[in-house]
């Protein structure tokens, strides 16, 4: 090793430094510089500024997408080699190279201003974009069969979720967000048509990437795909159903929306080729009224699905305590007293403190048979109690299917019974709980009942593709900013 020309040694030293790995793209990426040693860059680089551009006062920092991917792959070098050894593959067997599956996540974070220290409280919001390497497979010989050599064991841990871009911007500010993510979208599109050449275990290997944007909550999906906001009559990001249709036909829907179709519909919305009125046009494009700018993969976000459904059950509990199925429209005071009663019972019996906004932890504790039993003590009639218990029992049967990383392994029985359970659940809410679901249903409830089996059949998992990794990394981000917004004691 020692008797080598100096420049070789220097190259070897550089290899050991973080963020410097020699790689190249074939064909070279369009509009992306070929240099490899690029660290953290200004998030606005990649935008050519002209003289009359006002300087964007957004603070944004990011890694170049390809450099970040290379760095993540080099981190997994040992796992890849180990995986190839486990499958009994020769070192030179992977003639057609590797295929890498990437999960992309993006999430807005509320108030991230400093909590102590002088100065005015500025409402600072941040958006984080990150990616996770989900699996790496080797493409073998003639028939292009894929053998998986690496699968991320914890796809929802913040450790496997690599940050790509950090922006101080409000996720509702569509213009700024699209501007900042623009360069990332461009780099991602360039990488789809090219192959990465990178040395793994001392041999140059070629990698192609498949990107799947699934780690987004519904708000961001609607923003990226140009759909109306989540209160819209077009309730679903996967199918064209309206809220009224979804509450009549609860279970039978197929996934129809995708990025290309949304783009085509936006063109129809923009040009209005049939000179229709606004409402006819809106019905034709099913609520696509902005230009979709980042391709997402239609799936269901398991974490927010959990939270959304728990919020819904929480309301059902209150309605049942107040026997809303008998009354026409109860006053605000009555509703408030039911809520107080439910909160008091849960706090006393289950030590569940009420929260301002439903969060994952509260949702997990609320959606249990114990919680239902506690609430049932406040419900006057026995058959309503039975109905509540049955509703929760069905929900608990269904939940592991869209929460677990690999449902076929972890909960095969529930997976088999899912369609039957969702049908029973639908029958129950359309009869016993008709007062709540007459002509309306919440977005996540619709997705839970209508789309889960189809997504599982297509992707094999919903939970693994959820946004949790990114969400838990948000916590770290808050921690590094030394501000604990969500833990303030003033409740």
C-alpha positions as CSV (number, residue, x, y, z in Angstrom):
1,X,0.0,0.0,0.0
2,X,2.8,2.4,0.9
3,X,4.9,2.2,-2.2
4,X,2.3,4.0,-4.4
5,X,2.5,7.3,-6.2
6,X,1.4,10.1,-4.0
7,X,-1.7,11.0,-5.9
8,X,-3.1,7.5,-5.4
9,X,-2.6,7.8,-1.7
10,X,-4.2,11.2,-1.7
11,X,-7.2,9.8,-3.6
12,X,-7.4,7.0,-1.0
13,X,-7.4,9.5,1.8
14,X,-10.1,11.5,0.1
15,X,-12.3,8.4,-0.2
16,X,-12.2,8.2,3.6
17,X,-13.5,11.8,4.0
18,X,-17.3,12.2,4.4
19,X,-19.1,13.3,1.3
20,X,-16.3,12.6,-1.1
21,X,-16.8,9.5,-3.3
22,X,-15.8,9.3,-6.9
23,X,-18.7,8.5,-9.1
24,X,-20.0,9.2,-12.6
25,X,-23.3,9.1,-14.4
26,X,-23.8,7.5,-17.8
27,X,-25.1,9.4,-19.7
28,X,-24.0,12.5,-17.7
29,X,-26.9,14.2,-15.9
30,X,-28.6,17.1,-17.7
31,X,-27.9,20.5,-16.2
32,X,-26.0,19.0,-13.2
33,X,-22.3,19.6,-12.7
34,X,-20.2,16.4,-12.9
35,X,-18.1,17.3,-9.8
36,X,-18.3,14.8,-7.0
37,X,-17.1,16.6,-3.9
38,X,-20.1,18.8,-3.3
39,X,-21.2,19.3,0.3
40,X,-24.1,21.3,1.6
41,X,-25.2,23.9,-1.0
42,X,-27.6,26.8,-1.0
43,X,-31.0,25.4,-1.8
44,X,-31.5,28.1,-4.5
45,X,-28.5,27.0,-6.6
46,X,-29.9,25.3,-9.6
47,X,-32.1,28.4,-10.2
48,X,-30.5,30.7,-12.7
49,X,-31.2,34.2,-11.4
50,X,-31.7,37.0,-13.9
51,X,-31.2,40.6,-13.1
52,X,-34.8,41.4,-12.4
53,X,-35.2,38.5,-10.0
54,X,-35.9,39.6,-6.5
55,X,-33.5,37.7,-4.2
56,X,-35.6,35.1,-2.4
57,X,-35.6,35.7,1.3
58,X,-36.0,32.0,1.9
59,X,-33.3,30.3,3.9
60,X,-32.8,26.9,2.4
61,X,-29.9,24.4,2.4
62,X,-29.7,21.1,0.7
63,X,-27.4,18.4,-0.6
64,X,-27.2,17.7,-4.3
65,X,-29.5,14.7,-4.8
66,X,-27.0,12.5,-6.6
67,X,-24.2,13.2,-4.1
68,X,-26.6,12.4,-1.2
69,X,-27.6,9.1,-2.9
70,X,-24.0,8.1,-3.5
71,X,-23.2,8.9,0.2
72,X,-26.1,6.8,1.3
73,X,-25.1,3.9,-0.9
74,X,-21.5,4.0,0.4
75,X,-22.9,3.8,3.9
76,X,-24.6,0.6,2.9
77,X,-21.5,-0.8,1.1
78,X,-20.9,-3.6,3.7
79,X,-24.6,-4.6,3.7
80,X,-24.6,-4.9,-0.1
81,X,-21.5,-7.1,-0.1
82,X,-22.9,-9.2,2.8
83,X,-26.2,-9.5,0.9
84,X,-24.5,-10.7,-2.2
85,X,-22.5,-13.2,-0.2
86,X,-25.7,-14.5,1.5
87,X,-27.4,-15.1,-1.8
88,X,-24.4,-17.0,-3.0
89,X,-23.6,-14.6,-5.8
90,X,-20.2,-14.3,-7.4
91,X,-18.7,-10.9,-7.2
92,X,-19.0,-10.3,-10.9
93,X,-22.4,-11.9,-11.3
94,X,-24.4,-8.7,-11.4
95,X,-23.8,-8.0,-15.0
96,X,-26.7,-5.6,-15.5
97,X,-26.1,-3.8,-12.3
98,X,-28.2,-2.9,-9.3
99,X,-31.6,-1.4,-8.9
100,X,-32.2,0.8,-6.0
101,X,-35.7,1.7,-4.6
102,X,-36.0,5.1,-3.0
103,X,-38.8,6.3,-0.7
104,X,-39.1,10.1,-0.7
105,X,-40.7,12.0,2.2
106,X,-41.5,15.6,2.7
107,X,-43.3,17.2,5.6
108,X,-44.0,20.7,6.9
109,X,-43.3,21.5,10.5
110,X,-45.3,24.1,12.4
111,X,-43.7,26.7,14.5
112,X,-40.0,26.3,14.7
113,X,-39.0,29.7,16.1
114,X,-36.8,30.0,19.2
115,X,-38.8,29.5,22.4
116,X,-36.5,31.4,24.7
117,X,-34.1,34.3,24.2
118,X,-35.0,37.9,23.4
119,X,-36.7,39.3,20.4
120,X,-40.1,39.0,18.9
121,X,-41.7,35.6,18.3
122,X,-41.6,35.2,14.5
123,X,-43.9,32.5,13.1
124,X,-41.1,30.5,11.5
125,X,-42.2,27.4,9.6
126,X,-39.9,24.7,8.1
127,X,-40.2,22.0,5.5
128,X,-38.0,19.0,5.4
129,X,-37.5,16.8,2.3
130,X,-35.7,13.4,2.8
131,X,-35.2,10.0,1.3
132,X,-34.8,6.4,2.5
133,X,-33.1,3.6,0.6
134,X,-35.8,0.9,0.8
135,X,-34.2,-2.0,-1.0
136,X,-31.3,-2.8,-3.4
137,X,-31.5,-5.7,-5.8
138,X,-29.2,-7.2,-8.4
139,X,-30.5,-7.6,-11.9
140,X,-29.3,-11.0,-13.3
141,X,-28.5,-12.0,-16.8
142,X,-30.9,-12.9,-19.6
143,X,-34.4,-12.8,-18.1
144,X,-33.8,-9.6,-16.0
145,X,-34.8,-11.3,-12.8
146,X,-34.1,-9.3,-9.6
147,X,-32.5,-10.8,-6.5
148,X,-32.8,-8.5,-3.4
149,X,-29.5,-8.1,-1.6
150,X,-30.6,-5.4,0.8
151,X,-33.9,-4.5,2.4
152,X,-34.1,-1.7,5.0
153,X,-35.1,-3.5,8.2
154,X,-36.5,-0.3,9.8
155,X,-37.9,1.9,7.0
156,X,-39.6,4.1,9.5
157,X,-36.7,4.9,11.7
158,X,-35.2,8.4,11.6
159,X,-31.8,6.6,11.2
160,X,-32.6,5.4,7.8
161,X,-34.2,8.6,6.7
162,X,-31.5,10.8,5.0
163,X,-32.2,14.5,4.9
164,X,-31.9,16.1,1.5
165,X,-33.3,19.6,1.8
166,X,-34.2,21.9,4.7
167,X,-36.3,25.0,4.0
168,X,-37.6,27.7,6.2
169,X,-40.9,28.2,4.3
170,X,-44.5,27.6,5.1
171,X,-45.8,24.4,3.4
172,X,-49.0,26.3,2.4
173,X,-47.0,28.8,0.4
174,X,-47.3,26.9,-2.8
175,X,-45.2,29.3,-5.0
176,X,-42.2,29.3,-2.8
177,X,-42.4,25.6,-2.1
178,X,-42.5,24.7,-5.8
179,X,-39.6,27.1,-6.5
180,X,-37.4,25.5,-3.8
181,X,-38.2,21.9,-4.7
182,X,-37.8,22.7,-8.4
183,X,-34.1,21.9,-8.6
184,X,-34.6,18.6,-6.7
185,X,-37.4,17.6,-9.1
186,X,-35.1,18.4,-12.0
187,X,-32.2,16.4,-10.6
188,X,-34.5,13.5,-9.8
189,X,-35.9,13.5,-13.4
190,X,-32.3,13.6,-14.8
191,X,-31.4,10.6,-12.6
192,X,-34.3,8.5,-13.9
193,X,-32.8,8.3,-17.4
194,X,-29.2,7.7,-16.3
195,X,-27.1,5.1,-14.5
196,X,-24.7,5.7,-11.7
197,X,-21.2,4.2,-11.8
198,X,-19.8,3.8,-8.3
199,X,-17.1,1.6,-6.8
200,X,-18.5,-0.9,-4.3
201,X,-16.2,-3.4,-2.8
202,X,-13.4,-2.3,-5.1
203,X,-15.3,-2.9,-8.4
204,X,-17.2,-0.3,-10.4
205,X,-20.9,-1.1,-10.3
206,X,-23.8,0.4,-12.1
207,X,-27.0,1.5,-10.3
208,X,-30.3,2.6,-11.6
209,X,-32.8,4.3,-9.2
210,X,-36.6,4.1,-8.9
211,X,-38.1,6.9,-6.9
212,X,-41.4,6.5,-5.1
213,X,-42.8,9.6,-3.3
214,X,-44.9,8.0,-0.6
215,X,-43.9,9.7,2.6
216,X,-46.3,12.6,2.3
217,X,-49.4,13.4,4.3
218,X,-52.5,14.2,2.4
219,X,-52.0,18.0,2.5
220,X,-48.7,17.8,0.7
221,X,-49.9,15.2,-1.8
222,X,-52.7,17.5,-2.7
223,X,-50.3,20.4,-3.1
224,X,-47.8,18.4,-5.2
225,X,-50.4,16.9,-7.4
226,X,-52.4,20.0,-8.0
227,X,-55.6,18.8,-6.2
228,X,-57.9,21.0,-4.2
229,X,-57.3,21.2,-0.5
230,X,-58.6,18.4,1.8
231,X,-61.9,19.9,2.6
232,X,-62.9,19.6,-1.1
233,X,-65.9,17.5,-2.3
234,X,-63.3,15.4,-4.1
235,X,-62.3,13.6,-1.0
236,X,-59.7,11.2,-2.2
237,X,-56.1,11.5,-3.6
238,X,-56.4,8.0,-5.1
239,X,-59.8,7.9,-6.8
240,X,-62.3,10.4,-8.3
241,X,-65.0,9.8,-5.8
242,X,-66.9,12.7,-4.3
243,X,-67.7,12.9,-0.6
244,X,-71.4,12.0,-1.2
245,X,-70.6,9.1,-3.5
246,X,-68.0,7.8,-1.0
247,X,-70.5,7.8,1.8
248,X,-73.1,5.9,-0.2
249,X,-70.7,3.4,-1.8
250,X,-68.2,2.9,1.0
251,X,-66.1,0.0,0.0
252,X,-66.0,-0.4,-3.8
253,X,-63.5,2.0,-5.3
254,X,-60.5,1.5,-7.6
255,X,-57.3,3.6,-7.7
256,X,-57.5,5.8,-10.8
257,X,-55.5,8.9,-10.1
258,X,-51.8,9.2,-11.1
259,X,-49.4,12.0,-11.9
260,X,-49.7,11.8,-15.7
261,X,-53.5,11.8,-15.5
262,X,-53.4,14.8,-13.1
263,X,-51.2,16.7,-15.6
264,X,-53.6,15.9,-18.4
265,X,-56.5,17.1,-16.3
266,X,-54.7,20.3,-15.4
267,X,-54.3,21.0,-19.2
268,X,-58.1,20.5,-19.6
269,X,-58.7,22.8,-16.6
270,X,-56.3,25.4,-18.1
271,X,-57.7,25.4,-21.6
272,X,-61.3,24.4,-21.0
273,X,-61.6,22.9,-24.5
274,X,-65.4,22.3,-24.3
275,X,-66.1,25.9,-23.0
276,X,-68.0,24.6,-20.0
277,X,-69.0,26.5,-16.9
278,X,-66.7,26.4,-13.8
279,X,-68.8,23.7,-12.0
280,X,-69.0,21.5,-15.1
281,X,-65.3,21.9,-15.8
282,X,-64.4,21.2,-12.2
283,X,-66.5,18.0,-12.4
284,X,-64.7,17.0,-15.5
285,X,-61.2,17.4,-14.0
286,X,-62.3,16.0,-10.6
287,X,-60.8,18.9,-8.6
288,X,-57.4,19.2,-10.3
289,X,-57.0,22.9,-10.5
290,X,-53.3,23.6,-10.2
291,X,-50.3,22.2,-12.0
292,X,-48.9,19.0,-10.5
293,X,-45.2,19.5,-10.1
294,X,-43.8,16.6,-8.2
295,X,-44.7,13.0,-8.9
296,X,-46.1,11.1,-5.9
297,X,-47.0,7.5,-5.7
298,X,-50.7,7.0,-4.8
299,X,-50.7,5.3,-1.4
300,X,-52.2,5.9,2.0
301,X,-50.1,7.5,4.7
302,X,-50.4,5.0,7.6
303,X,-49.5,7.5,10.3
304,X,-51.9,10.2,9.4
305,X,-54.5,7.5,8.6
306,X,-54.2,6.4,12.2
307,X,-54.5,9.9,13.5
308,X,-57.4,10.9,11.3
309,X,-59.4,7.8,12.2
310,X,-58.7,8.3,15.9
311,X,-60.0,11.9,15.7
312,X,-63.1,10.5,14.1
313,X,-63.7,7.8,16.8
314,X,-63.1,10.5,19.4
315,X,-66.0,12.4,17.9
316,X,-68.2,9.3,17.7
317,X,-67.5,8.6,21.4
318,X,-68.8,12.1,22.3
319,X,-71.8,11.8,20.0
320,X,-72.7,8.4,21.6
321,X,-72.4,9.8,25.1
322,X,-74.8,12.5,24.1
323,X,-77.1,10.1,22.2
324,X,-77.0,12.3,19.1
325,X,-78.8,9.6,17.0
326,X,-82.0,10.7,18.8
327,X,-81.5,14.5,18.7
328,X,-81.6,16.8,15.7
329,X,-78.9,19.4,16.3
330,X,-77.4,19.7,19.8
331,X,-76.1,23.0,21.1
332,X,-72.4,23.9,21.5
333,X,-72.8,23.8,25.3
334,X,-74.2,20.2,25.2
335,X,-71.3,19.1,22.9
336,X,-68.8,20.7,25.2
337,X,-70.2,18.9,28.2
338,X,-70.0,15.5,26.4
339,X,-66.4,16.1,25.4
340,X,-65.5,17.1,29.0
341,X,-67.2,13.9,30.3
342,X,-65.3,11.7,27.8
343,X,-62.0,13.4,28.6
344,X,-62.6,13.1,32.4
345,X,-63.3,9.4,32.1
346,X,-60.3,8.7,29.9
347,X,-58.0,10.7,32.2
348,X,-59.2,9.0,35.4
349,X,-59.4,5.4,34.1
350,X,-56.7,5.3,31.5
351,X,-54.5,8.2,32.5
352,X,-55.0,9.7,29.1
353,X,-54.5,13.5,29.2
354,X,-56.6,15.4,26.6
355,X,-54.5,16.9,23.8
356,X,-55.1,20.0,21.7
357,X,-54.3,18.3,18.4
358,X,-54.7,14.6,17.9
359,X,-51.2,13.0,17.7
360,X,-49.9,9.5,17.1
361,X,-49.4,8.6,20.7
362,X,-52.8,9.6,21.8
363,X,-54.3,7.9,18.8
364,X,-52.6,4.6,19.7
365,X,-53.9,4.7,23.3
366,X,-57.4,5.8,22.3
367,X,-57.9,3.1,19.7
368,X,-58.0,0.2,22.1
369,X,-60.8,-1.9,23.6
370,X,-60.0,-0.6,27.1
371,X,-60.7,3.0,25.9
372,X,-64.0,1.8,24.4
373,X,-65.0,0.1,27.7
374,X,-64.3,3.3,29.6
375,X,-66.4,5.3,27.2
376,X,-69.2,2.7,27.3
377,X,-69.7,3.4,31.0
378,X,-71.0,6.8,29.9
379,X,-73.2,5.5,27.1
380,X,-76.8,4.9,28.4
381,X,-78.2,2.1,26.2
382,X,-76.8,-1.4,26.0
383,X,-77.2,-1.9,22.2
384,X,-75.3,1.3,21.4
385,X,-72.5,0.1,23.7
386,X,-72.4,-3.2,21.7
387,X,-72.3,-1.3,18.4
388,X,-69.3,0.8,19.7
389,X,-67.4,-2.3,20.9
390,X,-68.0,-4.0,17.5
391,X,-66.9,-0.9,15.6
392,X,-63.6,-0.8,17.6
393,X,-63.1,-4.5,17.4
394,X,-63.3,-4.4,13.6
395,X,-61.0,-1.4,13.4
396,X,-58.4,-3.1,15.6
397,X,-58.6,-6.2,13.3
398,X,-58.0,-4.0,10.2
399,X,-55.3,-1.7,11.6
400,X,-52.3,-4.0,11.5
401,X,-52.8,-4.5,7.8
402,X,-51.9,-0.9,6.9
403,X,-49.6,-0.3,9.8
404,X,-47.2,-3.3,9.6
405,X,-44.0,-3.2,7.5
406,X,-44.8,-6.5,5.8
407,X,-48.4,-7.6,6.4
408,X,-48.1,-10.9,4.5
409,X,-45.6,-12.0,7.1
410,X,-46.7,-10.2,10.2
411,X,-50.5,-10.5,10.1
412,X,-51.6,-12.8,7.3
413,X,-54.9,-13.7,8.8
414,X,-56.0,-10.1,9.2
415,X,-54.8,-9.4,5.6
416,X,-57.1,-12.2,4.4
417,X,-60.1,-10.9,6.4
418,X,-59.5,-7.3,5.5
419,X,-62.2,-7.0,2.8
420,X,-64.7,-8.8,4.9
421,X,-64.0,-6.7,7.9
422,X,-64.1,-3.4,6.0
423,X,-67.4,-4.5,4.5
424,X,-68.8,-5.2,8.0
425,X,-67.4,-1.8,9.3
426,X,-69.1,-0.1,6.3
427,X,-72.4,-1.8,7.1
428,X,-72.2,-0.7,10.7
429,X,-71.5,3.0,10.0
430,X,-74.1,3.2,7.3
431,X,-76.8,1.7,9.6
432,X,-76.1,2.3,13.3
433,X,-74.1,5.4,12.9
434,X,-76.0,6.8,10.0
435,X,-76.5,10.1,11.8
436,X,-72.8,10.8,11.3
437,X,-72.2,9.3,7.8
438,X,-75.3,10.4,6.0
439,X,-73.8,12.0,2.8
440,X,-70.4,12.6,4.4
441,X,-67.4,10.6,5.4
442,X,-63.9,11.6,6.3
443,X,-61.0,11.3,3.8
444,X,-58.9,8.8,5.7
445,X,-62.0,6.7,6.7
446,X,-62.8,6.4,3.0
447,X,-59.2,5.4,2.1
448,X,-59.0,2.9,5.0
449,X,-62.2,1.2,3.9
450,X,-61.9,1.4,0.1
451,X,-58.3,1.4,-1.0
452,X,-56.1,-0.7,1.4
453,X,-56.4,-4.2,-0.2
454,X,-55.6,-2.7,-3.7
455,X,-52.5,-0.9,-2.5
456,X,-51.2,-3.9,-0.5
457,X,-51.7,-6.1,-3.6
458,X,-49.7,-3.6,-5.7
459,X,-46.9,-2.7,-3.2
460,X,-46.9,-5.4,-0.6
461,X,-47.0,-2.9,2.2
462,X,-48.4,0.4,3.3
463,X,-46.7,0.8,6.7
464,X,-43.2,0.6,5.2
465,X,-43.9,3.4,2.8
466,X,-45.4,5.8,5.4
467,X,-44.0,9.2,6.5
468,X,-43.0,8.2,10.0
469,X,-39.2,8.3,9.5
470,X,-39.4,11.8,8.3
471,X,-41.8,12.7,11.1
472,X,-39.6,11.3,13.9
473,X,-36.6,13.2,12.3
474,X,-38.6,16.4,12.7
475,X,-38.3,15.8,16.4
476,X,-34.6,15.7,16.1
477,X,-34.6,18.9,14.1
478,X,-36.6,20.6,16.9
479,X,-34.1,19.3,19.4
480,X,-31.2,20.7,17.4
481,X,-32.9,24.1,17.2
482,X,-33.2,23.9,21.0
483,X,-36.9,24.6,20.9
484,X,-39.6,22.4,22.2
485,X,-42.7,23.8,20.5
486,X,-45.0,20.8,21.0
487,X,-44.1,20.2,24.6
488,X,-45.1,23.6,26.0
489,X,-46.8,23.2,29.3
490,X,-49.5,25.7,28.6
491,X,-52.4,23.5,27.7
